[in-house]
Every structure is written in C-alpha cells, then in structure tokens.
Amino acid sequence: MFQNILVIRFSSLGDLVLTTPVYRELRRCFPQARITLLTSAGFGEILANSPHLDEIHYHPRQETREELDRLIRWLTERRFDLLYDLHASLRSRWISMQLQLAGSSPEVWRISKRSLRRSLLIRMQLNLLRGARSQREQWLEPLRRFVGRPLEAHTELFPSELDQGAVAALMQQHGLESKCFVAVGPGASYALKRWPPEHYERVIRQWLEQGRRVVLVGGPGEVEPDQLRLRLGPEVVNLAGQLQLLESAELLRHAQRVLCNDTSIAHIAEAMGTPVDVLFGPTVREFGYAPFLAESHLLEPPLPLLCRPCTRDGRGECTNPQMLQCLHSITPEQVPLPS
C-alpha cells in the first residue's frame, strides 16, 4: 500500500512522547514502508533511536520563510505517498497544501484536535469530552479507521547505550540503586501547573524520614528543584537540568515512582514503564493527558471548582479569588506512599 510515509509533529515535548504509538503501529501495518518524521529541533531528540522510524528530520522551531521554503522543496523531492499530520497546525497544513500544489499529491491523514470541545469545557463548563479517547488513542485514530481494528496505544522511548552508560555512572556517583529512589519533578513551564513548593517539601521530608532516596528532576532553568534542594539539604539529589532528554528517560526508568506536575516528566516516565503520581489542578483528565499505567495515579482537587478547567496547557492567569485553589487544595496526604 503506502511505501513512503511522512509524519509531522513539531512539539511539545510531552506531546511528542504521546505520539510514539503512531510510529510503532505504522510500522506494524506497513512493514515495508519508509517512515520519515518531521519534528522540531530540540524537543524532537526525545524520539531518537526509534526502531520504527527510518529518518527523523529536525526543523528549527522558529524558522525563517527561506528555511520553510527550503524544507518544502526538500519534502517535495521525496515524493511521499502518505502524509500523517499529527499536529494539524497552520504550519503543518501549509506544508501539506504546498506538497499537493507541487504535484507530489500524498494522501493526507489529519488528526482532530478537539479544540471546540475543549474550549466549551473551559469557557462554559460544557463537558462534551466525558469518556473521550486519550490523546495517545486520538492520534492513532486516522490509522485505526484505515485498518479497521484496535491498535496498541502504550508509549515507548529508546535511550541509547551511551545514555544508559551515562546514567549508570551518575547513579553510582550518587549512590543510587535501581528502583530504590523516588523521582520528583516540582517544576512546570507555566505557573498555573506548579503544585506549591511547601507541599512538595512536606512529602519529601516524610519520605526522607522513612529512609527513602529522593532525586529531583526537571529541565534547564527551573528554579523549583534548586529551591527544594536548599531547603531539604544534601540528602536530596538534584539532577534537574543536568541530563539530556533520553538520559532523563533512562534515569526515570530506574525510579521506583515519579511525583510531578502535569508536565512531560509524567509522560516520559510512563513511556519507560515507571508509574507516576501526577498533579492536575487547572487541567482535567478529559483533555486526554491522564496517566495510563495501572499503578499510576492522577491527583486532583477533592471537590469540584467552578473555575476548573481554566486552561488547556497552563498558560493564562488564575481567575479564582483564592489564588490557585485547585492546586493548593490537593494536600500532601493525598500523595500515596511508594510501595
């Protein structure tokens, strides 16, 4: 059937992790096809080493018009017969239109972003997403319709031997044993998603008193891990901002559990088979980003709030008179103890 497939997904980091079932299931359905991924430089490296992809093309996140035109010429020359648009953005739509106009005319499969239903839930509290598919399953939907049968929707990542070796050395340096530490990701790109640091501190102190090892993780520039490390002392290992993307994935593979905000850390951990306790304040499970492993937990406010959800991804400002009531009302006692 299809012999030359282009998949487009530019960002963000967590979304890229959640697209990994698509590449695996495309490979299973079209084992002889050449599969190319077009993604963002920087974030896209999380998908390196995938055995299901023949090529990954990394494109600048903020490209010039000249760079975009050059990309379209390069894609046109490749003559893809299927374009799987996992982004459905203005840029990905423009690329697919230009390929059609240039005469390569690939068949186009495009995901539904369910934007209207999300907006209705945020702005009017009208929930048309109850019981909807997870984002992982939603991105598989064009392929599922084509093959007419269920597909596997679990995520996966593939750290290299170098990644594995680097993490093994780091763990030895800090006296960490596999499955004998809890990883904590207290940061987030947007303030609306950050659980109060004093709540994290209370949970971590309890774990330390029980003799558990705790490792702080996160991206470059996040201040929350540094602040917690200063308040908790040298018993806590702070590796935030020190690892490459797939090194972080390998480290999370060795964690017993992960506690974090509604961020990419949760998706990376589950892709490596590690259960998560993830905090949902301004966002809700209906958006499709809830954890999926049986041992994982979604922690959210114990009582309904009229202002929730208030954002799709954490951007914006809190409108509740009690600032961030959604997150503040999730107590440290709701976090389950690691078994």
C-alpha positions as CSV (number, residue, x, y, z in Angstrom):
1,M,0.0,0.0,0.0
2,F,1.9,3.1,1.2
3,Q,5.6,2.9,0.6
4,N,6.9,6.4,1.6
5,I,5.3,7.9,4.7
6,L,5.8,11.4,6.2
7,V,4.7,12.1,9.8
8,I,4.6,15.7,11.0
9,R,4.7,16.6,14.7
10,F,6.7,19.6,15.8
11,S,6.1,20.0,19.6
12,S,5.7,20.0,22.5
13,L,7.9,17.5,24.5
14,G,5.1,15.7,26.2
15,D,3.0,15.5,23.1
16,L,5.9,14.0,21.2
17,V,6.2,11.3,23.7
18,L,2.5,10.6,23.3
19,T,2.9,10.2,19.5
20,T,5.2,7.2,19.9
21,P,2.4,4.6,19.4
22,V,1.7,6.0,15.9
23,Y,5.2,5.1,14.7
24,R,5.1,1.6,16.1
25,E,1.6,0.9,14.7
26,L,2.5,2.4,11.3
27,R,5.5,0.1,11.1
28,R,3.3,-2.9,12.0
29,C,0.7,-2.0,9.4
30,F,3.2,-1.1,6.7
31,P,6.4,-3.1,7.4
32,Q,8.0,-2.3,4.0
33,A,7.3,1.4,4.0
34,R,9.9,4.1,4.6
35,I,8.7,6.3,7.5
36,T,10.1,9.8,8.0
37,L,9.3,12.1,10.9
38,L,9.4,15.8,10.6
39,T,9.7,17.4,14.0
40,S,11.3,20.3,16.0
41,A,14.9,20.6,16.7
42,G,15.5,20.4,20.5
43,F,12.3,18.6,21.6
44,G,12.4,16.1,18.7
45,E,15.6,14.4,20.1
46,I,13.4,12.6,22.6
47,L,12.3,10.3,19.7
48,A,15.9,9.4,18.6
49,N,16.8,5.7,18.2
50,S,13.2,4.6,17.5
51,P,13.4,1.3,15.5
52,H,10.1,2.2,13.8
53,L,11.4,5.4,12.1
54,D,13.8,5.3,9.1
55,E,14.6,9.0,9.4
56,I,14.0,12.0,11.7
57,H,14.3,15.4,10.2
58,Y,14.8,18.1,12.8
59,H,13.5,21.6,11.8
60,P,14.0,24.9,13.6
61,R,11.2,25.8,15.9
62,Q,11.3,29.4,14.8
63,E,12.2,29.1,11.1
64,T,12.6,31.9,8.6
65,R,10.5,31.9,5.4
66,E,13.5,30.9,3.5
67,E,14.0,27.9,5.7
68,L,10.4,26.9,5.4
69,D,10.5,27.2,1.6
70,R,13.7,25.1,1.5
71,L,12.0,22.4,3.7
72,I,9.0,22.2,1.4
73,R,11.3,21.8,-1.7
74,W,13.1,19.0,0.1
75,L,9.9,17.3,1.1
76,T,8.5,17.6,-2.5
77,E,11.5,15.9,-3.9
78,R,11.0,12.9,-1.6
79,R,7.5,12.2,-3.1
80,F,5.7,10.9,-0.1
81,D,2.5,8.9,-0.8
82,L,1.1,9.4,2.7
83,L,1.3,12.5,5.0
84,Y,0.2,11.8,8.5
85,D,-0.4,15.2,10.1
86,L,-0.2,14.7,13.9
87,H,0.0,18.5,14.5
88,A,-2.9,20.0,12.5
89,S,-1.3,23.4,12.9
90,L,-1.2,26.3,10.4
91,R,2.4,25.3,9.6
92,S,1.7,21.6,9.0
93,R,-1.4,22.4,7.0
94,W,0.6,24.8,4.9
95,I,3.3,22.2,4.2
96,S,0.7,19.6,3.2
97,M,-1.0,22.1,0.9
98,Q,2.3,23.0,-0.8
99,L,3.1,19.4,-1.4
100,Q,-0.3,18.9,-3.0
101,L,0.2,22.0,-5.2
102,A,3.7,20.9,-6.2
103,G,2.3,17.7,-7.7
104,S,3.6,15.1,-5.2
105,S,0.0,14.7,-4.0
106,P,0.3,12.5,-1.0
107,E,-2.8,11.2,0.7
108,V,-3.3,13.2,3.8
109,W,-4.4,11.9,7.2
110,R,-5.0,14.6,9.8
111,I,-5.9,14.3,13.4
112,S,-8.8,16.1,15.1
113,K,-7.5,18.4,17.9
114,R,-11.0,18.5,19.6
115,S,-10.4,22.3,20.0
116,L,-14.0,23.3,20.1
117,R,-15.0,20.8,22.7
118,R,-12.0,21.8,24.9
119,S,-13.0,25.4,24.6
120,L,-16.6,24.7,25.5
121,L,-15.4,22.9,28.6
122,I,-13.1,25.7,29.6
123,R,-15.4,28.7,28.8
124,M,-18.8,27.2,29.5
125,Q,-18.2,24.2,31.7
126,L,-20.0,22.1,28.9
127,N,-18.3,18.7,29.0
128,L,-18.6,17.0,25.7
129,L,-15.3,15.2,26.3
130,R,-16.5,12.8,29.0
131,G,-15.4,9.3,28.1
132,A,-13.4,10.6,25.2
133,R,-10.2,8.9,23.9
134,S,-6.9,9.6,25.4
135,Q,-4.6,11.8,23.4
136,R,-2.5,8.7,22.5
137,E,-5.6,7.0,21.1
138,Q,-6.8,10.1,19.4
139,W,-3.6,10.4,17.4
140,L,-3.9,6.8,16.3
141,E,-7.5,7.3,15.1
142,P,-6.7,8.0,11.3
143,L,-4.7,4.8,11.2
144,R,-7.3,2.8,13.2
145,R,-10.0,3.9,10.8
146,F,-7.9,2.8,7.8
147,V,-7.0,-0.7,9.2
148,G,-10.4,-1.2,10.9
149,R,-9.2,-2.7,14.1
150,P,-7.9,-1.7,17.5
151,L,-4.3,-0.6,17.9
152,E,-1.8,-0.6,20.8
153,A,-1.6,2.8,22.4
154,H,1.1,2.4,25.0
155,T,4.1,4.8,24.7
156,E,7.8,4.0,24.5
157,L,11.2,5.6,24.3
158,F,14.6,4.3,23.3
159,P,17.7,5.6,25.2
160,S,20.9,4.6,23.6
161,E,23.7,2.6,25.2
162,L,25.6,5.9,25.7
163,D,22.5,7.3,27.5
164,Q,22.3,4.1,29.6
165,G,26.0,4.3,30.5
166,A,25.9,7.9,31.4
167,V,23.0,7.4,33.8
168,A,24.6,4.3,35.3
169,A,27.7,6.3,36.1
170,L,25.7,9.1,37.6
171,M,23.7,6.8,39.8
172,Q,26.9,5.2,41.0
173,Q,28.3,8.6,41.8
174,H,25.3,9.4,44.0
175,G,24.9,6.0,45.5
176,L,21.5,5.3,43.8
177,E,20.2,1.8,43.2
178,S,17.7,1.0,40.5
179,K,14.1,1.0,41.8
180,C,15.3,2.3,45.2
181,F,14.6,6.0,44.8
182,V,11.6,8.3,44.1
183,A,12.0,11.0,41.4
184,V,10.2,14.3,41.9
185,G,9.6,16.9,39.2
186,P,8.4,20.1,41.0
187,G,8.7,22.5,38.1
188,A,6.5,23.4,35.1
189,S,6.7,25.7,32.1
190,Y,3.7,27.7,33.4
191,A,3.0,28.8,37.0
192,L,-0.6,27.6,36.9
193,K,0.6,24.0,36.8
194,R,3.0,24.2,39.8
195,W,2.0,22.5,43.0
196,P,3.1,24.7,46.0
197,P,6.7,24.0,46.9
198,E,5.8,23.7,50.6
199,H,3.5,20.7,49.7
200,Y,6.4,19.1,47.8
201,E,8.7,19.8,50.8
202,R,6.3,18.1,53.2
203,V,6.0,15.0,51.1
204,I,9.7,14.7,50.5
205,R,10.5,15.2,54.2
206,Q,8.2,12.4,55.1
207,W,9.9,10.1,52.6
208,L,13.4,11.1,53.8
209,E,12.3,10.3,57.4
210,Q,11.3,6.8,56.2
211,G,14.8,6.3,54.7
212,R,13.8,6.7,51.1
213,R,16.1,8.3,48.5
214,V,14.7,11.3,46.5
215,V,16.0,12.6,43.2
216,L,14.8,16.0,41.8
217,V,14.4,16.2,38.1
218,G,13.4,18.8,35.6
219,G,14.5,21.0,32.7
220,P,17.2,23.7,32.5
221,G,16.3,26.9,34.1
222,E,13.7,25.5,36.5
223,V,14.2,27.2,39.9
224,E,11.9,24.8,42.0
225,P,14.4,21.9,42.2
226,D,17.2,24.2,43.4
227,Q,14.9,25.8,46.0
228,L,13.8,22.4,47.3
229,R,17.4,21.2,47.4
230,L,18.4,24.2,49.5
231,R,15.5,23.7,51.9
232,L,15.9,20.0,52.3
233,G,19.7,19.6,52.4
234,P,22.2,17.2,50.9
235,E,20.0,14.1,51.4
236,V,18.2,15.1,48.3
237,V,19.9,14.6,44.9
238,N,19.2,17.4,42.4
239,L,19.8,16.3,38.8
240,A,17.4,18.9,37.3
241,G,18.9,20.5,34.1
242,Q,21.9,18.1,34.1
243,L,20.7,15.5,31.7
244,Q,19.9,15.2,28.0
245,L,16.4,14.2,27.1
246,L,16.9,10.5,26.7
247,E,19.3,10.4,29.7
248,S,16.4,11.8,31.7
249,A,14.2,9.0,30.3
250,E,16.8,6.4,31.3
251,L,17.0,7.8,34.8
252,L,13.2,7.7,35.2
253,R,13.3,4.1,34.1
254,H,15.3,3.3,37.3
255,A,13.0,5.3,39.6
256,Q,10.5,3.4,41.8
257,R,7.9,6.1,41.2
258,V,7.6,9.7,40.0
259,L,5.8,12.6,41.6
260,C,5.3,15.6,39.3
261,N,3.1,18.3,38.0
262,D,1.1,17.8,34.8
263,T,4.2,18.0,32.6
264,S,6.2,16.0,30.1
265,I,8.0,14.2,33.0
266,A,4.9,12.2,33.7
267,H,4.7,11.1,30.0
268,I,8.4,10.3,29.8
269,A,8.3,8.2,33.0
270,E,5.3,6.1,31.8
271,A,6.9,5.6,28.4
272,M,9.8,4.0,30.4
273,G,7.4,1.8,32.4
274,T,7.6,3.8,35.6
275,P,4.3,4.7,37.4
276,V,3.6,8.3,38.2
277,D,1.6,10.4,40.7
278,V,0.7,13.4,38.6
279,L,-1.0,16.6,39.9
280,F,-3.8,18.1,37.8
281,G,-5.0,21.5,39.0
282,P,-6.2,23.8,36.2
283,T,-6.3,21.0,33.7
284,V,-8.5,17.9,33.7
285,R,-8.3,14.3,32.6
286,E,-10.9,14.9,29.8
287,F,-8.2,16.7,27.8
288,G,-6.6,13.3,27.2
289,Y,-3.3,13.5,29.1
290,A,-4.1,11.4,32.2
291,P,-1.6,8.7,33.1
292,F,-2.4,5.2,31.8
293,L,-0.3,2.7,33.7
294,A,-2.4,0.7,36.2
295,E,-0.1,1.7,39.1
296,S,-0.2,5.4,38.3
297,H,-2.4,7.9,40.0
298,L,-4.0,11.2,38.9
299,L,-4.2,13.6,41.9
300,E,-6.8,16.4,41.6
301,P,-8.8,18.7,43.9
302,P,-11.1,16.7,46.2
303,L,-14.1,19.0,45.5
304,P,-15.4,20.4,42.1
305,L,-14.4,24.0,41.3
306,L,-16.5,26.2,39.0
307,C,-13.3,27.7,37.5
308,R,-11.8,24.3,36.6
309,P,-10.6,23.7,34.0
310,C,-9.3,27.2,33.2
311,T,-6.6,26.4,30.6
312,R,-5.5,23.8,28.1
313,D,-1.8,23.8,28.9
314,G,-1.1,26.0,31.9
315,R,-1.0,29.4,30.1
316,G,-3.0,32.3,31.4
317,E,-3.8,33.7,34.8
318,C,-5.7,32.3,37.7
319,T,-9.2,33.8,38.0
320,N,-10.1,32.2,41.4
321,P,-10.3,34.8,44.2
322,Q,-8.3,32.2,46.2
323,M,-5.1,32.0,44.1
324,L,-4.5,28.5,42.7
325,Q,-7.2,27.0,44.9
326,C,-7.2,23.9,42.6
327,L,-3.6,23.0,43.3
328,H,-3.5,24.2,46.9
329,S,-6.4,22.0,47.8
330,I,-4.5,18.9,46.8
331,T,-2.9,18.0,50.1
332,P,0.4,16.2,50.7
333,E,-1.7,13.5,52.4
334,Q,-3.3,12.6,49.0
335,V,0.1,11.5,47.6
336,P,0.3,7.7,48.1
337,L,3.3,6.3,49.8
338,P,5.7,4.4,47.4
339,S,5.3,0.7,48.0
